[in-house]
Amino acid sequence: METKGKVNIALEKIKKKEFLNVEEVALLLNCSKRTVYSHIRNGSIHAVNLGHRLTRIKKSTLDGLFE
């Protein structure tokens, strides 16, 4: 039960953000970070790389995946 509570708190924080990192996107999509990076490479998720380990994804672009 403890883990479920931590995930819910993390999801609440993510909902308030406009830009997400790869780990947060993986949590939202219930997949691995490797899968998120794969989608970024093949163009299905648009992301901006601001430097080493600073990849950001606009949350509104994730909504387009499901339309």
Phi, psi and omega per residue, in radians:
M1 nan -0.552 -3.121
E2 -1.062 -0.760 -3.119
T3 -1.122 -0.708 3.137
K4 -1.049 -0.700 3.120
G5 -1.140 -0.699 3.116
K6 -1.140 -0.687 3.120
V7 -1.141 -0.740 3.128
N8 -1.093 -0.699 3.104
I9 -1.135 -0.749 3.122
A10 -1.090 -0.731 3.135
L11 -1.130 -0.650 3.099
E12 -1.110 -0.703 3.103
K13 -1.156 -0.706 -3.134
I14 -1.119 -0.676 -3.116
K15 -1.065 -0.460 -3.109
K16 -1.501 -0.206 -3.074
K17 -1.595 2.607 3.063
E18 -1.611 -0.617 3.126
F19 -2.039 2.391 -3.070
L20 -2.100 2.669 3.013
N21 -1.593 3.058 -3.058
V22 -1.084 -0.713 -3.137
E23 -1.080 -0.717 3.132
E24 -1.180 -0.680 3.097
V25 -1.121 -0.740 3.115
A26 -1.061 -0.688 3.109
L27 -1.135 -0.770 3.136
L28 -1.113 -0.716 -3.084
L29 -1.550 -0.045 -3.131
N30 0.973 0.899 3.106
C31 -2.466 -3.105 -3.134
S32 -1.505 2.846 3.065
K33 -1.128 -0.609 3.107
R34 -1.050 -0.699 3.112
T35 -1.139 -0.713 3.109
V36 -1.082 -0.819 3.104
Y37 -1.059 -0.637 3.101
S38 -1.105 -0.750 3.102
H39 -1.159 -0.596 3.080
I40 -1.148 -0.785 -3.141
R41 -1.093 -0.705 -3.102
N42 -1.502 -0.014 3.000
G43 1.606 0.004 -3.134
S44 -1.354 -0.342 3.006
I45 -2.155 2.139 3.105
H46 -1.473 2.261 -3.125
A47 -2.436 2.787 3.089
V48 -2.078 2.267 3.103
N49 -1.719 1.957 -3.090
L50 -1.632 0.029 -3.127
G51 2.589 -3.058 -3.132
H52 -1.047 2.117 3.125
R53 1.103 0.503 3.117
L54 -2.235 0.971 3.088
T55 -1.538 2.270 -3.124
R56 -2.210 2.494 -3.133
I57 -2.196 2.260 3.091
K58 -1.276 2.277 -3.046
K59 -1.052 -0.578 -3.129
S60 -1.152 -0.423 3.095
T61 -1.236 -0.449 3.091
L62 -1.227 -0.552 3.099
D63 -1.073 -0.575 3.120
G64 -1.161 -0.355 3.116
L65 -1.165 -0.448 -3.025
F66 -1.862 0.182 3.130
E67 -1.729 nan nan
